[in-house]
Amino acid sequence: MKHRKKAILLSLLAIIASLVCLMTRGLNFGIDFTGGNVIQVEFESSVPVGDVRDVLADIGQNQTVIQAYSDRGVIIRVNVDTEDARKELVQALKNKYPSMEVLRHEKVGPVVGEKLRREAMLGLMLALLGILGYITVRFQFRFAVVSVLALMHDAIITLGMFSLTGKEISLPFVAAILTIVGYSLNDTIVVLDRVRENWKYLREKGILKILDMSINSTLSRTINTSLTTFLPVLALFIWGGPVIANFSFALLVGIVVGTYSSIYIAGSLLAEWYLKTPGKN
């Protein structure tokens, strides 16, 4: 806890930088959010999906969704804005497979429309309120608030990293964010549960000592859990291919930031709050 102010300052700087990136650079939304083109093609002989993906990656379309519907046919969902970009994609495939035939081409709307976005935001707000209510009843109101702030910290920094790197936002990214939130909350609750157990020593030892005792007693569990999750996700990121690369990257960032916030941010915020306004809640 002697490093709590440095940790809070570091997190504030990271959050501000993330918000600046989000406001200036924005997010690179994929076809799930923006819509795009669906192109159905058929080859003269069997062609692996991986070979088709390699051709498209050469023209910068490595995040394209490719689905095989037969040995010789694939459906390509791609986020291109202009007719020239679509023609470039088709021409790249024809250069590799001259006998390829385009069976269908049509523009499609986003999978995640405006209504779904509003409903998702409403669901998120209700979930956060539910978390606040449960932790308040189970622990204390202060514990609930710092837990939610730690979750927001993790989500904002992860979004900021995607904005900074320009990586594509798709439905798997949403799944990754939900996974990060659940993972981080579980880790934070383990620490706060130990704080609750040691709360009886508050007058004797003080809030900073209580938090140090609680964090240190759960530190090996936190590190071991995070490390055993981080390593397989790292393997997926390195060798899993471009289809799940963004999903894996989001989890990697979330695991690192979530572990950091569980150890430093939640406890630091609780300490500063209690030192300024001591009391039961």
N, C-alpha and C positions, 0 to 999 in steps of 0.2 A: 504493500500500500504506500510505501514511501515514494514509489514511482507513479502514483495514480494521476498526478497533475500532468506529468509528461505524456502519459498514455491518453488522457482526455484531450490534450492539445493535439497530439498526433492524429487522433480520430477526427477531431474537428477539422483539421487541415485536409484530411483525406475526404471527408464528407463535402467540404466546400469545393475541393477540386473536382469531385464527382459531379456535383450539381452544376458547376461551371461547364464541364464537358457536356453534360446532358442538355444545357441551355444553348451552347454554342455549336456543338457537333451533332447533337441529337443521337438517335439510335438507328441502326441499320435494320429496318424491319424486313423480314423475308416475305415470301409469297403467301404464307399463312395470314399475314396481317394486311398486305397491300394488294393481293391479287396478282395475276400475271397471265401467262400463256400455258396452255396444255397442247403438247405436240405428240401425236401418235405416229410412230414410224415402224417399218418392218424391213428386215434384212433378208438377203437371199439365203443365208445360212445362219446357224446358231451363233450368236454373239453374246459373250458375258456382259453383265451389267457393269462390271468393273472397267472393261475396255471402253464402254460408252462414256463412263464418268471420266476416264483419263483424257479422252478427246475433248470433252467440254471443259475440263480443268485447264487445258492449254489456252483456252480463250477467256479464262477468268470466271467460268461458271461452275466452280467446284462445289458449290452448295446446292446445286440443282437436285430436285427430287426425281429419282428414276425408278420406275416400277416395271418389272418384266411381267407380261401377261401370257407369253408363250415362249418357246425356244428362240423364235426369230423376231418377236415384237416387243417393244418397250413403249411406255408412256412417260413423257418427260414433262415435269411441271417446273417452269422456270420463271424467275422474276426479271423480265426484260421490259423496258418502257417503250421501245420504238420498234417499228417494222424492220429497220436496218439491223438491229441487234438480233431479232429473230432469224432473219435471213443469214446472218453471219453464223449463227448456231447451226442451222440446217446445212449450210455450205461446208462447215467444218466436218460434219458427219459424212456428207457426200464425198468429200475429199478422201476420207478414210475408207468409206464403204460406197463406192460409185453406184452399186445396184440398189442402194437403199431407196425405199419408197415412203413418202409422207402420206399417211392415210387420213389424218385429221389434224386440224389446227383450230383452236378457239381460245378466246379470252375468258378468264374466269375471275370471279370476285373473291375477296378475302374469306378464308375460313373463319377468322376471328373478326366479326363485324362490330359495328359501333354498339349495338345492343348487348352483345356478349361481353364487350369491354366494360360497359356500365354495370352489368350484372356481376362480373368478376370483381370490380372494385367494391360493390356493395357486399359481396360475400367476404372479401378481405376485411372490410371494416367490421362486419359482424364477428368474424373469427378473432380479430384483435380484441374486441369488446368481451368476447367469451373468455379469452386468455386472461384479460384483466380481471374479470369476475372470478374465475376459478382460482387464480393465484392469490387474489385478495382474501378469499374465503379460506384457502388452504394455508397460506402463509400470512403476508401483510400486504397492505395497499402499496407501500413503497417497493416491495419486492416485485409486485405486478408491473409497476410503471417502469422500473429499470430493465425488466425482462423485455418488455415491448420496445423500449428505446434501443436495446441491444439488437433486437430483430431488425428494426428499421436501419440501424447502423450497418448491419451485414448486407441487407438488400440494396441500400443506396450505393455502397462501395462496389458491390458486384455489378450493378447497372453502370456505374461510372467506368469500370474496367472495360465493359463491352462497348461503351461509347468511345473510350480512348483508343481501343484497338480496332474499332470498326467491325467487329464480329457480328454476324447476322443473328437477329432475334427471331426465333421461331417457336412453335409449340413445345418442342423438347426443352427449350430454355425456360419456359414457364414451369415445366415439371421440375427442372433443376432448382429454380427459385423456391418452389414449395418444399422440395427436399431439404434445401439449405435452412429454411425457416424452421422446419420440424427438428432437424439435427441440432441447430444452434439453441433452440428453446430447450430441448432435452438436456443439453450440456449445461446450460445456465441453471436449470432447475436443480440439477445434481449439486451444483455449488451452493445455491441458495438454501437447499434442504439441509446441508451441513451447517450453514450459517444459522438456520433456525434451531438446530440442535445445540449449537454453542451459545445461543442468545442468552441463556441463563447466566453466563459469565460476563455479561455486558458491563455491569457496574464494577466488577473486579478488574477486568482487563481492558475495557474500552473498545469502541467499535473497530478501530484499526487493527488491533491485536486479534479480535474475533474474526475479522475477515481474512487476515493472514493465516490464522490457524485453519480456517475452513477451506481456503483455496489450496493451501499446501497439502491438506489431508486428502483432497480429491485430485491433486495435480497429476499423479502417476496415471490415474484412471483416464483423465482428460487427454493426456499426451498419447497414451497407448491406443485409446479409441480413435483419436484423430489420425494417428499414424497408420493404423491398420485399415482405415478407410481411404486415406490419402494415396497410399501406394497402389492399390488396384485401380483407382480412378486415374492416377498418373499413367499406368500402363494402357488404359483405354485411350487416354489422350494421345499417347505417343504412337500406339499401334492400332488403334481402333478405326482409323480412316477418317475422311472428311465428314461423313454422315453424322457421326456422334462427337466430332471434335469440339464443337461449340458447347454441347451439353456437358462434356467432360471438363472443358475449361471453366464453365460456370461453377461446377461442383468443386474443382480445385480451388478457385478463388474463395468460394463460400466456406469450405472446410478451414482454410487458413484464417480467414477473417472471423469466422464463427468461433474458432478455438481461441483466438486473441480476445474477442469481445467477452467470452465466458470467463476468461482468467482476469482480464484487466478492466474492461469497460463496465460491466454490470456491477461489480464490487466497488469500483471507483466512484461511480455515480451514487451508489447507496451510501458510501462513506461520506461524500461531500454533502449529500442531502441531510444525513443524520447529524453531522457536525454543525450544520447551519441551523437546523431545527430539531433538536433532540425530542424524543417522545416515543410512545409505544408504537404508533403507526407512522 
